[in-house]
Amino acid sequence: MSNLSQTPASDGMGLDEELRMLKVRELQLERRRLQLAKENGLVFYNPHPGQDAFHRAGGRKYRMVRCGNRYGKSTMGAAEDVAWLKGERVWIPKSDPARYIGIPQRPVKGLVITTDWDKVDEIWTSQRGDSPGKIWKFLNINEVKSTKRNHSGAIEQIELVNGSQLRFDTVESFKKNPMGSESSDWDFIHIDEPCPEAMFKANARGLMDRGGSAWFTMTPLSEFWINDLFFPRQGQPSIFSSDKIWAAQGSTEENPYLTAEAIQDFVKLLNPEEVECRLNGIPLELSGLVYKNFSYKKHVLQELPKGWKDYNTPPTNYITYAALDPHPQTPHAVLFVAVAPTGQRFIYDELFVKAAPQDLVTLILHKLKNRFHVSVKCDPWVWQDDPITGSSLAELYFQLGLYVEKASKSKTHGILKMQGEFQKDDIFVSPNLTRFLYEINRYCYDKENKPIDKDDHLMECMYRIFINDPIWFDPDSSSMPISAESITKTELNLPDYSTLD
């Protein structure tokens, strides 16, 4: 009977020797992998989902990620910078359009803006020690034709063999010499830390010649004007059209390479306002934001839904809801919500205009044309009778063909309701609702923990619609209740204003 324990191993080696050789081979392969990663860092770049969404939005002319510390913003930005220099996002498969989207297929000129030259050297271009700057993690030195250092010894320019160029500039330098940013043209500008508005405008002039793009990756501790580029202030026209911008908010907790313990140790060092900014990416000026769980990335439509004509025109088989917040002096606010047969809710259109009652009604009815809609929610004050005429604004709306019913005044209930709604996955906002996005990104609590009664008109319209749970129903088999305040068109024998063009 043979003794299996004495059976010779293959190739005449013992089992222990085979295991040793396998371990040696594993070490050799790991060393080779590390060497390849060092030489081809961009190929081995593995973005987390938030970073990946930023790269895939590369077709947009302007991108912003406002994020917490250690989100990976500089790493993400450096990878995008080098991808543009090389002409492709090499970590994405060639069959995926995102590999090339937005990147010119020619040598490019790019600019990175950060705080000072010490940061440029420390974070971006250092060639000392075992932890090189982020550029060298993604750019092979063999791809570099030349580098240029400035007076402080930091690398301020990198030229690649393929003809692409990358330059660095700092807020510190701009403050000393504002005119130094006026002279060049760029294919891209990457703002890695908040910079003065004048500095961006000076450099942005250089984007015109090359049809360039810009991206902002930052923790928003200062320079609130950057937020306003994407969400304009009241009275300021939108600089960017919706098809050219992309914005997202990122939390430190999204970085899968950080432990929960490490994050909590950091949080203990912060006050509540700093937590919102340094952990969740909310601008420091907005530390008391009411709808903190509203996410541009999650809730704002990134592409046109199937069957929609444009972002303001959903299919006519959706059920439409609207709310009106009229004012004697400030612009009137109107918000429109459409509910799909699937139950998804879309905040799809808005009005924020100064207009006489007749003109306002015409505008509203035009937007409701050919749509099945319920009575428009309206601020209760419009039912107050005028002491001279004895009639109310609500009656005038009825006479003009707009049927309104009293909206809820329970702001606290409405806010709690909407905070819950934004936790769901079935509520979306059209990207070109500039006034709505302006308000929701600034709607804050005051020091007494009360919502600030300013720039909140569409916020009131929103909760007044959603507080009654807008749903889809089949108009042919359902009958909507008519409130005691409503008057039908038939009773008034009025013309059909909904046919206005």
C-alpha positions as CSV (number, residue, x, y, z in Angstrom):
1,M,0.0,0.0,0.0
2,S,1.5,3.3,-1.0
3,N,2.3,6.0,1.5
4,L,0.7,9.2,0.3
5,S,2.7,11.3,2.8
6,Q,5.8,10.3,1.0
7,T,4.5,11.0,-2.5
8,P,7.0,13.4,-4.2
9,A,5.7,16.9,-5.1
10,S,5.6,17.9,-8.8
11,D,8.9,18.7,-10.4
12,G,10.7,17.0,-7.6
13,M,10.0,19.8,-5.0
14,G,8.6,19.3,-1.6
15,L,5.3,21.0,-0.6
16,D,7.0,23.6,1.6
17,E,9.3,24.6,-1.2
18,E,6.3,25.0,-3.6
19,L,4.6,27.2,-1.1
20,R,7.7,29.3,-0.6
21,M,8.1,29.7,-4.4
22,L,4.4,30.7,-4.7
23,K,4.9,33.4,-2.0
24,V,8.0,34.7,-3.8
25,R,6.0,34.9,-7.0
26,E,3.1,36.7,-5.3
27,L,5.6,39.3,-3.9
28,Q,7.1,39.7,-7.3
29,L,3.7,40.3,-8.9
30,E,2.7,42.8,-6.2
31,R,6.0,44.7,-6.7
32,R,5.3,44.7,-10.4
33,R,1.7,45.9,-9.8
34,L,2.9,48.7,-7.6
35,Q,5.6,49.7,-10.2
36,L,2.9,49.7,-12.9
37,A,0.6,51.8,-10.7
38,K,3.4,54.2,-10.1
39,E,4.3,54.6,-13.7
40,N,0.6,54.5,-14.9
41,G,-1.3,56.0,-12.0
42,L,-4.2,57.2,-14.1
43,V,-5.0,53.7,-15.3
44,F,-5.2,52.5,-11.7
45,Y,-7.3,55.4,-10.5
46,N,-10.5,54.0,-9.0
47,P,-13.0,56.9,-8.3
48,H,-15.7,56.5,-5.7
49,P,-19.3,57.1,-7.0
50,G,-19.3,60.8,-6.3
51,Q,-16.0,61.3,-8.1
52,D,-17.2,59.1,-11.0
53,A,-20.3,61.3,-11.4
54,F,-18.1,64.4,-11.7
55,H,-15.9,62.8,-14.4
56,R,-19.0,61.6,-16.3
57,A,-20.4,65.1,-16.4
58,G,-17.3,66.2,-18.4
59,G,-19.5,67.3,-21.3
60,R,-20.8,70.2,-19.2
61,K,-19.0,73.5,-19.6
62,Y,-19.0,74.3,-15.9
63,R,-18.9,71.8,-13.0
64,M,-18.9,72.4,-9.3
65,V,-18.4,69.9,-6.4
66,R,-18.7,71.6,-3.1
67,C,-17.6,68.9,-0.6
68,G,-16.3,68.2,2.9
69,N,-12.7,67.7,3.8
70,R,-11.0,64.5,2.7
71,Y,-13.8,63.9,0.1
72,G,-11.0,63.3,-2.4
73,K,-11.6,66.6,-4.3
74,S,-8.0,67.4,-5.2
75,T,-7.4,63.8,-6.2
76,M,-10.5,63.9,-8.4
77,G,-9.5,67.2,-9.8
78,A,-6.0,66.2,-10.5
79,A,-7.2,63.0,-12.3
80,E,-9.5,65.2,-14.5
81,D,-6.6,67.6,-15.2
82,V,-4.2,64.9,-16.3
83,A,-7.0,63.2,-18.4
84,W,-7.4,66.5,-20.3
85,L,-3.7,66.8,-20.8
86,K,-3.5,63.2,-22.1
87,G,-6.7,63.4,-24.2
88,E,-8.7,60.7,-22.4
89,R,-9.8,59.3,-19.1
90,V,-7.7,56.2,-19.4
91,W,-9.3,54.5,-16.4
92,I,-12.6,54.3,-18.2
93,P,-13.0,51.6,-20.9
94,K,-12.6,52.7,-24.5
95,S,-16.1,51.5,-25.3
96,D,-17.6,54.0,-22.7
97,P,-18.3,57.5,-24.2
98,A,-17.3,59.0,-20.8
99,R,-13.7,58.2,-21.6
100,Y,-13.5,61.1,-24.0
101,I,-16.6,63.3,-23.3
102,G,-15.8,67.0,-23.3
103,I,-12.0,66.6,-23.8
104,P,-10.5,68.2,-27.0
105,Q,-8.6,65.8,-29.1
106,R,-5.6,67.9,-29.4
107,P,-2.9,69.4,-27.1
108,V,-4.5,71.5,-24.4
109,K,-3.6,74.3,-22.0
110,G,-4.9,74.1,-18.5
111,L,-4.7,76.2,-15.3
112,V,-5.0,75.1,-11.7
113,I,-5.8,77.7,-9.1
114,T,-5.1,77.1,-5.4
115,T,-4.2,79.1,-2.3
116,D,-0.4,79.7,-2.3
117,W,2.8,78.3,-3.7
118,D,3.5,76.2,-0.6
119,K,0.2,74.3,-1.3
120,V,1.2,73.9,-5.0
121,D,4.4,72.3,-4.0
122,E,3.1,70.3,-1.0
123,I,-0.1,68.9,-2.6
124,W,0.4,69.1,-6.4
125,T,4.0,69.1,-7.7
126,S,6.3,67.9,-4.9
127,Q,8.9,65.4,-6.2
128,R,10.3,64.7,-2.7
129,G,10.0,61.6,-0.6
130,D,7.6,58.6,-0.9
131,S,4.5,60.8,-1.3
132,P,4.8,62.8,-4.5
133,G,2.4,65.5,-5.5
134,K,-1.0,64.5,-6.9
135,I,0.1,65.4,-10.5
136,W,2.9,62.8,-10.3
137,K,0.6,60.1,-9.1
138,F,-1.2,60.4,-12.4
139,L,1.4,61.7,-14.8
140,N,4.4,59.6,-15.8
141,I,7.6,61.5,-15.8
142,N,8.4,60.1,-19.2
143,E,5.4,62.0,-20.6
144,V,6.9,65.3,-19.4
145,K,9.0,67.4,-21.8
146,S,9.9,70.1,-19.3
147,T,9.0,71.8,-16.1
148,K,9.4,75.4,-15.0
149,R,9.9,76.6,-11.4
150,N,9.1,80.1,-10.0
151,H,10.9,82.3,-7.6
152,S,9.8,80.2,-4.6
153,G,11.2,77.0,-6.2
154,A,7.7,75.5,-6.8
155,I,6.9,74.1,-10.2
156,E,4.6,76.5,-11.9
157,Q,4.4,75.0,-15.4
158,I,4.5,71.5,-16.9
159,E,4.8,70.8,-20.6
160,L,4.1,67.3,-21.9
161,V,5.7,65.6,-24.8
162,N,2.4,65.7,-26.7
163,G,2.3,69.5,-26.5
164,S,-0.2,69.9,-23.7
165,Q,0.6,72.4,-20.9
166,L,-0.5,72.8,-17.3
167,R,0.1,75.9,-15.3
168,F,-0.5,76.8,-11.6
169,D,-1.5,80.1,-10.1
170,T,-2.4,81.1,-6.6
171,V,-4.7,83.4,-4.7
172,E,-1.7,84.8,-3.0
173,S,-0.1,85.8,-6.3
174,F,-3.3,87.4,-7.6
175,K,-3.6,89.6,-4.5
176,K,-0.1,90.9,-5.1
177,N,-0.5,91.4,-8.8
178,P,-4.2,91.2,-10.1
179,M,-3.1,91.9,-13.7
180,G,-1.0,88.8,-13.8
181,S,-4.1,86.7,-14.6
182,E,-5.1,88.6,-17.7
183,S,-2.8,87.4,-20.4
184,S,-3.4,83.7,-21.3
185,D,-5.9,81.5,-23.1
186,W,-7.1,78.2,-21.6
187,D,-8.8,75.0,-22.5
188,F,-9.7,74.4,-18.9
189,I,-9.5,76.1,-15.5
190,H,-9.6,74.0,-12.3
191,I,-10.3,76.0,-9.1
192,D,-9.2,73.7,-6.3
193,E,-9.7,76.2,-3.5
194,P,-12.1,79.2,-3.3
195,C,-10.6,82.2,-5.1
196,P,-11.7,85.8,-5.4
197,E,-14.4,86.5,-8.1
198,A,-12.1,89.0,-9.8
199,M,-9.4,86.3,-10.2
200,F,-11.8,83.8,-11.8
201,K,-13.2,86.5,-14.2
202,A,-9.7,87.6,-15.2
203,N,-8.7,84.0,-16.1
204,A,-12.1,83.0,-17.5
205,R,-11.6,85.5,-20.3
206,G,-9.0,83.1,-21.5
207,L,-11.6,80.4,-22.0
208,M,-13.3,82.2,-24.8
209,D,-10.6,81.8,-27.4
210,R,-10.5,78.0,-27.0
211,G,-14.1,77.3,-26.0
212,G,-12.8,76.1,-22.7
213,S,-14.4,74.6,-19.6
214,A,-14.0,75.2,-15.8
215,W,-14.5,73.0,-12.8
216,F,-14.6,73.9,-9.1
217,T,-13.6,71.3,-6.5
218,M,-13.6,72.8,-3.0
219,T,-14.7,72.9,0.6
220,P,-16.8,76.1,0.6
221,L,-15.4,77.9,3.5
222,S,-15.4,81.3,1.7
223,E,-16.1,83.0,-1.6
224,F,-19.8,82.5,-1.7
225,W,-19.9,84.0,-5.2
226,I,-18.9,80.6,-6.6
227,N,-22.2,79.1,-5.3
228,D,-24.0,82.0,-7.0
229,L,-22.6,81.1,-10.4
230,F,-24.6,78.0,-10.3
231,F,-27.5,79.3,-8.2
232,P,-27.9,83.0,-8.9
233,R,-28.9,85.6,-6.3
234,Q,-32.2,87.4,-6.5
235,G,-32.3,89.8,-9.5
236,Q,-29.1,88.3,-11.0
237,P,-29.6,86.6,-14.3
238,S,-28.4,83.0,-14.7
239,I,-25.0,83.1,-16.2
240,F,-25.0,79.4,-17.2
241,S,-27.8,77.7,-19.1
242,S,-28.9,74.4,-17.6
243,D,-27.4,72.3,-20.3
244,K,-23.9,73.7,-19.5
245,I,-23.7,73.3,-15.8
246,W,-23.4,70.4,-13.4
247,A,-23.2,70.7,-9.6
248,A,-23.0,68.3,-6.7
249,Q,-22.5,68.3,-3.0
250,G,-20.2,65.7,-1.5
251,S,-19.8,64.5,2.1
252,T,-16.6,63.3,3.7
253,E,-18.4,60.1,4.6
254,E,-18.6,59.3,0.8
255,N,-14.9,58.6,0.8
256,P,-14.7,54.8,1.2
257,Y,-11.0,54.9,2.2
258,L,-11.8,56.7,5.5
259,T,-12.9,54.9,8.6
260,A,-15.9,55.9,10.6
261,E,-13.7,56.3,13.7
262,A,-11.3,58.6,11.9
263,I,-14.2,60.8,10.7
264,Q,-15.7,61.0,14.1
265,D,-12.4,62.0,15.7
266,F,-12.3,64.9,13.2
267,V,-15.9,65.9,13.8
268,K,-15.2,66.2,17.6
269,L,-12.9,69.1,16.8
270,L,-15.6,71.1,15.0
271,N,-18.5,73.3,16.1
272,P,-21.9,72.6,14.5
273,E,-21.5,75.2,11.7
274,E,-18.1,73.8,10.8
275,V,-19.5,70.3,10.6
276,E,-22.0,71.3,8.0
277,C,-19.2,72.8,5.9
278,R,-16.2,70.7,6.6
279,L,-18.1,67.4,6.6
280,N,-21.0,67.9,4.3
281,G,-19.9,70.5,1.9
282,I,-22.5,73.1,2.7
283,P,-21.2,76.7,2.4
284,L,-20.3,78.2,5.7
285,E,-22.8,81.0,5.1
286,L,-25.6,78.3,4.8
287,S,-24.8,76.3,7.9
288,G,-28.4,76.6,9.1
289,L,-29.9,75.3,5.8
290,V,-33.5,74.1,6.1
291,Y,-33.4,71.4,3.4
292,K,-30.0,69.9,4.1
293,N,-31.0,66.6,2.5
294,F,-31.8,68.3,-0.9
295,S,-29.1,67.1,-3.2
296,Y,-28.4,68.6,-6.7
297,K,-26.9,65.3,-7.6
298,K,-29.9,63.2,-6.5
299,H,-32.9,65.5,-7.0
300,V,-32.1,67.7,-10.1
301,L,-32.7,66.0,-13.4
302,Q,-29.4,65.2,-15.1
303,E,-31.1,64.2,-18.4
304,L,-34.4,64.7,-20.0
305,P,-37.0,62.0,-18.9
306,K,-38.5,59.8,-21.6
307,G,-41.5,61.4,-23.3
308,W,-40.7,65.0,-22.2
309,K,-40.5,67.7,-24.9
310,D,-38.0,69.8,-22.7
311,Y,-37.3,70.3,-19.0
312,N,-40.4,72.5,-18.7
313,T,-42.8,70.3,-20.7
314,P,-43.7,66.9,-19.2
315,P,-46.2,64.6,-21.0
316,T,-49.8,65.8,-21.0
317,N,-51.0,62.6,-19.2
318,Y,-49.3,63.7,-16.0
319,I,-51.5,65.4,-13.4
320,T,-50.5,69.0,-12.7
321,Y,-50.5,70.9,-9.4
322,A,-49.6,74.5,-8.9
323,A,-49.3,77.0,-6.1
324,L,-49.4,80.8,-6.2
325,D,-47.8,83.3,-3.8
326,P,-48.9,86.8,-4.9
327,H,-47.4,90.0,-3.6
328,P,-48.2,93.7,-3.9
329,Q,-44.6,94.8,-4.3
330,T,-42.2,91.9,-4.8
331,P,-42.6,89.5,-7.7
332,H,-45.4,87.0,-7.7
333,A,-44.2,83.4,-7.3
334,V,-45.8,80.4,-8.9
335,L,-44.6,76.8,-8.8
336,F,-45.8,73.9,-11.0
337,V,-45.6,70.2,-10.1
338,A,-46.4,67.2,-12.4
339,V,-47.1,63.7,-11.1
340,A,-46.4,60.8,-13.5
341,P,-48.5,57.6,-13.8
342,T,-45.5,56.0,-12.0
343,G,-46.1,58.2,-9.0
344,Q,-42.9,60.2,-9.5
345,R,-43.2,63.9,-8.7
346,F,-41.5,66.6,-10.9
347,I,-41.1,70.2,-9.9
348,Y,-40.9,71.3,-13.5
349,D,-41.7,75.0,-14.0
350,E,-41.9,78.3,-12.2
351,L,-42.9,81.9,-12.5
352,F,-41.3,84.8,-10.6
353,V,-42.6,88.0,-12.1
354,K,-44.0,91.3,-11.4
355,A,-47.3,91.6,-13.3
356,A,-50.9,92.9,-13.0
357,P,-53.5,90.3,-12.0
358,Q,-54.8,89.9,-15.5
359,D,-51.3,89.4,-17.0
360,L,-50.3,87.0,-14.2
361,V,-53.5,84.9,-14.8
362,T,-52.7,84.8,-18.5
363,L,-49.2,83.5,-17.8
364,I,-50.4,80.8,-15.4
365,L,-53.2,79.6,-17.7
366,H,-50.8,79.5,-20.6
367,K,-48.5,77.1,-18.6
368,L,-51.5,75.0,-17.7
369,K,-52.9,74.8,-21.3
370,N,-53.9,71.3,-22.4
371,R,-53.1,69.9,-19.0
372,F,-55.4,68.3,-16.5
373,H,-54.8,70.2,-13.3
374,V,-56.5,70.7,-9.9
375,S,-57.3,74.1,-8.4
376,V,-54.3,76.3,-7.8
377,K,-53.3,76.6,-4.2
378,C,-53.1,80.3,-3.2
379,D,-52.1,82.3,-0.1
380,P,-55.2,82.9,2.0
381,W,-54.8,86.7,2.2
382,V,-56.2,87.0,-1.4
383,W,-59.7,86.2,0.0
384,Q,-59.6,89.4,2.1
385,D,-62.2,91.8,0.9
386,D,-61.1,95.3,-0.2
387,P,-62.6,97.8,2.2
388,I,-63.6,100.1,-0.7
389,T,-64.8,97.7,-3.4
390,G,-65.9,94.9,-1.1
391,S,-64.4,92.3,-3.4
392,S,-61.3,90.2,-3.1
393,L,-58.4,89.3,-5.3
394,A,-59.6,85.7,-5.3
395,E,-62.8,86.8,-6.9
396,L,-60.9,88.6,-9.6
397,Y,-58.8,85.5,-10.3
398,F,-62.1,83.5,-10.6
399,Q,-63.5,86.1,-13.0
400,L,-60.4,85.8,-15.1
401,G,-60.7,82.0,-15.3
402,L,-58.1,80.9,-12.6
403,Y,-59.7,78.7,-10.0
404,V,-57.8,79.0,-6.7
405,E,-58.3,77.5,-3.2
406,K,-56.9,78.4,0.1
407,A,-53.4,77.0,0.8
408,S,-52.1,75.8,4.1
409,K,-50.4,78.4,6.4
410,S,-48.8,75.7,8.5
411,K,-45.1,76.4,7.6
412,T,-43.7,74.2,10.3
413,H,-45.8,71.2,9.2
414,G,-44.9,72.0,5.5
415,I,-41.2,72.1,6.2
416,L,-41.2,68.8,8.1
417,K,-43.2,67.3,5.3
418,M,-40.7,68.4,2.6
419,Q,-37.7,67.3,4.7
420,G,-39.3,63.9,4.6
421,E,-40.1,64.1,0.9
422,F,-36.4,64.8,0.0
423,Q,-35.4,61.6,1.7
424,K,-37.4,59.7,-1.0
425,D,-36.2,58.7,-4.5
426,D,-39.3,59.9,-6.4
427,I,-39.1,63.7,-6.4
428,F,-37.1,65.6,-9.0
429,V,-36.5,69.2,-10.1
430,S,-35.9,70.6,-13.6
431,P,-32.4,72.0,-13.8
432,N,-33.4,75.4,-15.3
433,L,-35.6,76.5,-12.4
434,T,-33.1,79.1,-11.4
435,R,-35.3,80.9,-8.8
436,F,-36.3,77.6,-7.1
437,L,-32.7,76.4,-6.9
438,Y,-31.6,79.9,-5.7
439,E,-34.1,79.7,-2.8
440,I,-33.7,76.1,-1.8
441,N,-29.9,76.5,-1.6
442,R,-30.3,79.6,0.7
443,Y,-33.4,78.8,2.8
444,C,-31.9,78.9,6.3
445,Y,-32.9,79.0,9.9
446,D,-32.1,82.2,11.9
447,K,-30.4,82.3,15.4
448,E,-33.8,81.5,17.0
449,N,-34.1,78.4,14.8
450,K,-36.9,79.9,12.7
451,P,-36.9,79.9,8.9
452,I,-35.8,83.3,7.7
453,D,-38.8,85.0,6.1
454,K,-36.9,86.2,3.0
455,D,-36.4,84.8,-0.4
456,D,-38.7,81.9,0.4
457,H,-41.7,82.4,-1.9
458,L,-41.2,79.3,-4.0
459,M,-40.4,77.4,-0.8
460,E,-43.9,78.3,0.4
461,C,-45.4,77.2,-2.9
462,M,-43.6,73.9,-2.7
463,Y,-44.8,72.9,0.8
464,R,-48.3,74.1,0.0
465,I,-48.5,71.6,-2.9
466,F,-46.8,68.7,-1.2
467,I,-48.5,69.0,2.2
468,N,-51.6,67.5,0.5
469,D,-49.7,64.6,-1.1
470,P,-50.0,65.2,-4.9
471,I,-50.8,62.0,-6.7
472,W,-51.5,60.7,-10.1
473,F,-55.1,59.6,-11.0
474,D,-57.0,58.8,-14.1
475,P,-59.0,62.0,-15.0
476,D,-61.6,59.9,-16.8
477,S,-62.5,57.7,-13.8
478,S,-61.9,60.1,-10.9
479,S,-63.7,63.1,-9.6
480,M,-61.7,65.7,-7.7
481,P,-63.5,67.4,-4.8
482,I,-64.2,71.1,-5.2
483,S,-63.6,73.2,-2.1
484,A,-66.1,75.6,-0.8
485,E,-63.9,78.4,-2.0
486,S,-63.9,77.3,-5.6
487,I,-66.2,78.7,-8.3
488,T,-66.6,76.8,-11.6
489,K,-66.1,78.4,-15.0
490,T,-69.6,77.3,-16.0
491,E,-71.2,79.2,-13.1
492,L,-69.4,82.4,-14.1
493,N,-70.0,81.8,-17.9
494,L,-66.4,83.0,-18.7
495,P,-64.3,82.6,-21.8
496,D,-61.7,79.8,-21.9
497,Y,-58.5,81.7,-21.1
498,S,-56.5,78.4,-21.3
499,T,-56.6,78.7,-25.1
500,L,-54.4,81.7,-25.0
501,D,-51.1,81.5,-27.0
